[in-house]
Amino acid sequence: MLPRRQPGFTLIELVISIVVLAIGATALLVLINQTTANSINPLVNQQAHALAQSYLEEALLNPFCDPDLSSDCPAFCVLSACGACSENTGGLETRSSFDDICDYAAINDTGGAIDQSGNPVAPAVLGAYNISVSVVDSGFLLNGLDADVGQVVRVDVTVTHDDIADLNLVLSAYKTNY
């Protein structure tokens, strides 16, 4: 009588199953790695948006015209807002003394958000953000208001990140001279 064959795996079946399991484990690890890497992006985007909104709101809360120049801002500004309606102090003014919207045109905070007193905004993780503000006072119309004659300005706040090259958030708002 012949000996009965015992059930089990052959060496070839065992090698094939190990290769299939290795491919599956590799695919799972790649998926976990991509998910982890992409999960930080919403947080970074939310922080960038909050910083841009903060700078934009700070700028928009200031008067259209420099209060030191005229009390009748709409009649006083007949040329571009940042030329005729804002006093050029030659860079002597600090952010804590900004008193009109055009003063914010020179903000370029690299290496993190800065508050009005010049102190870095906590937490330290915000140090990787770069914020710049521009005030556009000519070359456009907004519902019949002409920027070239001091009726409207556009404030653009741009936020970038040192470590994330594709983050370039721009928030814009308009302020009118009325």
C-alpha positions in Angstrom: 0.0 0.0 0.0 1.2 3.5 -0.9 1.6 6.0 1.8 -1.1 8.7 1.9 -0.2 12.1 0.9 -0.4 14.6 3.8 -2.3 17.8 3.2 -0.3 21.1 3.3 1.4 23.8 1.3 4.1 23.2 -1.2 7.2 25.4 -1.2 6.0 27.2 -4.4 2.6 28.0 -2.8 4.3 29.3 0.3 6.7 31.6 -1.7 3.8 33.0 -3.8 1.6 33.8 -0.7 4.6 35.6 0.9 5.1 37.7 -2.2 1.4 38.6 -2.4 1.3 39.5 1.3 4.4 41.7 0.8 2.9 43.6 -2.1 -0.3 44.1 -0.1 1.6 45.4 3.0 3.7 47.7 0.8 0.5 49.2 -0.7 -1.0 49.7 2.7 2.1 51.4 4.0 2.2 53.8 1.0 -1.5 54.6 1.6 -0.9 55.3 5.3 2.1 57.5 4.5 0.2 59.6 1.9 -2.8 60.0 4.3 -0.5 61.2 7.1 1.4 63.6 4.8 -1.8 65.1 3.4 -3.6 65.3 6.8 -1.4 68.3 7.7 -2.5 70.4 4.7 -5.9 71.4 6.1 -4.3 72.6 9.3 -1.7 74.6 7.4 -4.3 76.1 5.1 -6.6 77.0 8.0 -3.7 78.7 9.8 -2.7 80.6 6.7 -6.3 81.7 6.2 -6.6 82.9 9.8 -3.4 84.9 9.5 -4.4 86.5 6.2 -7.8 87.4 7.7 -6.2 88.9 10.8 -3.9 91.2 8.8 -6.7 92.1 6.4 -9.1 93.0 9.2 -6.4 95.1 10.9 -5.8 97.1 7.8 -9.5 97.6 7.0 -10.3 98.9 10.4 -8.2 102.0 9.8 -9.5 105.1 8.1 -9.3 105.6 4.3 -7.4 108.9 4.6 -4.7 109.8 7.0 -6.5 111.7 9.9 -3.5 114.0 10.2 -4.0 115.5 6.8 -7.7 116.3 6.5 -11.0 115.8 8.4 -13.0 115.9 5.1 -11.6 112.8 3.5 -14.0 112.3 0.5 -13.4 115.9 -0.7 -9.7 115.9 0.1 -8.8 112.9 -1.9 -8.9 113.8 -5.6 -5.9 111.8 -6.7 -4.8 108.2 -5.8 -5.6 107.4 -2.2 -2.1 106.5 -1.1 -0.6 109.5 -2.8 -2.9 112.3 -1.8 -4.8 110.8 1.2 -1.9 109.3 3.1 1.1 111.1 4.5 4.4 109.5 3.4 6.5 109.4 6.5 9.5 108.0 4.7 9.4 104.7 6.7 9.5 106.4 10.1 6.1 105.2 11.1 5.8 101.8 12.8 2.9 99.4 12.7 1.7 100.4 16.1 1.3 104.0 14.8 -0.4 103.2 11.5 -3.4 105.5 11.2 -4.7 104.9 7.7 -5.1 102.0 5.3 -2.3 103.0 3.0 0.3 102.6 5.8 -0.2 98.8 5.5 1.2 98.7 2.0 4.7 98.1 3.2 4.1 95.1 5.5 6.3 92.2 4.6 6.6 89.9 7.6 8.9 87.0 6.7 9.7 84.4 9.3 6.3 84.5 11.0 3.3 86.6 11.9 4.0 89.8 13.8 1.5 91.7 16.0 1.0 95.4 16.0 3.7 95.9 18.7 6.3 94.0 16.6 6.2 90.8 18.7 6.0 87.4 17.1 2.6 85.8 17.3 2.6 82.5 19.3 2.8 79.6 18.8 6.3 79.2 17.3 4.9 77.0 14.5 3.6 80.2 12.9 7.2 81.2 12.3 7.2 79.3 9.0 4.6 81.6 7.5 5.4 84.7 5.4 2.8 87.5 5.2 2.9 90.5 2.9 0.3 93.2 2.4 -0.2 95.4 -0.7 -2.6 98.3 -1.1 -3.6 98.9 -4.7 -4.9 102.5 -5.2 -5.0 102.9 -9.0 -5.9 101.2 -12.2 -9.3 99.6 -11.4 -13.0 100.4 -11.1 -15.3 98.9 -8.5 -19.0 99.4 -9.3 -18.4 102.9 -10.7 -15.9 103.9 -8.1 -12.5 104.9 -9.6 -9.3 104.0 -7.8 -7.4 106.6 -9.8 -9.3 109.5 -8.2 -9.1 108.2 -4.6 -12.5 106.6 -4.3 -11.5 103.0 -3.6 -8.5 100.8 -2.7 -7.9 97.1 -2.8 -6.0 95.4 0.0 -4.3 92.1 -0.9 -2.8 89.9 1.9 -0.6 87.1 0.6 0.5 84.2 2.9 3.1 81.7 1.9 4.8 78.9 3.9 8.6 78.1 4.1 8.1 74.3 3.9 5.0 74.0 1.6 5.9 75.4 -1.8 2.3 75.2 -3.3 0.8 77.3 -0.5 0.1 80.8 -1.8 -3.0 82.1 -0.2 -4.2 85.6 -1.3 -7.1 87.3 0.5 -8.4 90.6 -1.0 -10.9 93.2 0.2 -12.0 96.7 -0.9 -12.3 99.9 1.1 -14.2 102.9 -0.2 -13.7 106.6 0.5 -17.2 107.3 1.8 
